[in-house]
């Protein structure tokens, strides 16, 4: 579709709509939730950085946080008179961008983002058809709203050699 409008989603951005629009993003430890309705030919994507806010919400939803980004998308889905359960859902990202660093809980931010995505889908009784998550590296995602096609490219990064005494954060 050469005449499609391109919309690039930066971390914290989200978009919902229909027509000749191609959504594009690049993911490291962030996660993208992609929704597409095959009958209504509409959909959306969010690109969130963190699972949830550390402090109480001020009342304004912020797409940088997984729980709030999903609320923003669900609000638009409901406003379009579509049912969230009718959408094809994909989840991408959550890569480990610093494989040599280990947190005390052995969870890196990408893992926590993926865990949040799984939790939110379960909480809202939504079924994901396509997961491409975690690993070590970057992903580019291109989502065509006109037909639901998703192009995914994954660039795996080399992992550092393991220390004979285990890994530690520096």
N, C-alpha and C positions, 0 to 999 in steps of 0.2 A: 504494500500500500504506500506508494511513493508520496502521496499528498497528505499523509497523516501528520497531524500536529504532534510535536514531541514535547513532553513535559518531564523534566528531570526532577526527581524527588531527592532533596538533601535530607540528612538526618533530622528527624522531627517533622518532616513534611508528610502530607497525605493528600489524596485526590480521589474523588468519586464522580463518575459521569458516564457518558455514552458517546458513541460516534467515532469518527476517524481520529482517534487520539492514541498515541503510544506513550506509555509511562515507562520511564527508565530510571534505574538507580544502581548504585554500587554499594555492596555490603561487605563489612569486615565482621566485627562482633555484633553489629546491629542486626535486627530481624525485620524482614518485610512480610506482611500479611497481604495476600492477594485474593480478592473476591471477584468472581465473574458469574453473571446470570445468563445462561445460554438462551433462554427464551426471550428475555427482555433486552438482551445485548447491552448490558450495562455492568459496570464494575468499578473497582477501586483498589488502591494500594496504600499502605502506610509503611513508613520506615522509622522504626523506633530505636532509641539508643539504650534505654534502661528499662527493666521490668516495671518499676513503679517509682513514685517519688519517695524520697527519704523523709520529707516533712509533710505535714498536712496540706491538702490541696486548697488553693485560694478560691476555688469555685469555677475558675476558667480552665477548661480542658486543654491539655498540652500534648501534642503528638510526639513529643520526645519520650514519653513513657508508654509502655505497652498497653496497660489497662486503659489509659485515657485515649490512646490512638484508636483502639478497638471501639470504644464508646463513640468516638467521632464518626467512624465508618458506619457503625450500627445505626446511629442517628440518621445519617443520609439514606441508608438502606430502608429504614422505616418510613422516612419522608417520601421515598419513591414508590411506596405502597408494595414493595417486594418483601418477601419473607427471607430472613437471613439463612434459614436452613435450605433454601432452594439454590444457593450460590455454590459454585465450585470454589473450593478454598485451597490455597497453596501457602506454604511457609518456607521461607528461604533465609539463610544467613546463620548468625550465631557462631562464626568462626573464632578460633583461638588465634589472635593476632600476635601474641607474645608467648609462644610455647615453652620458653625457658623459665618463665616466671610462674610460680605456684603460690596461690593464696592459702592461708591456713585451712580453709574449708575445702581445698582442692577444686573449687569451682571458679572458672573464669567468667567474665561478664557475658560472653557469648552463650555459655551453657545456661546461665541464669535467664537470659533473654529467651532461649528456646524453651526452658522449663515454664516460663511465664506464658508463652504462646500456647503450649499444650494445656496448661491450666485454664487459660481463658476460653479456649475452644471447648473444653469439657464443661466449664461453668455455664457457657451459653448454649450447650448441646449442639455444637457445630462440628461437622465432620470434615477433616482435611483429606484431600485426595492426593496431595503431592507434598512431601517433605524433602527438602535438600538442605540439611542443617549440619552445624558443627564442623569438625575437621579443622585443618590449619590452612587458612588462605582466604582469598577474596572471591566474591561472586558479583557478576553483573546480571541484572534482571531487566528484560524488556517485555512489557505486557501490552498487547494490542487489544484495546477495548472493543474494537469493531468485531472481532471474531474470537476473542479469548485466548489466542496463541500466546505462549510464554516462551521466550528464548532465554536460556540460562547458560552462562559461561562460568566455569569454576577454575580459578588459578590457585593450585595448591602451592604452599610455601614449603621450603625444606625445613625439616624439624632438626633442632640442635641435638647433638649426641647426648645421651644420658650420662650423667656423672656416676661413677661407681659408688659414690656416697649419697646418691639421691639428688634431687633438684631442690633448689631453694630460691626464694625470692631475694632480690637484691635491692 
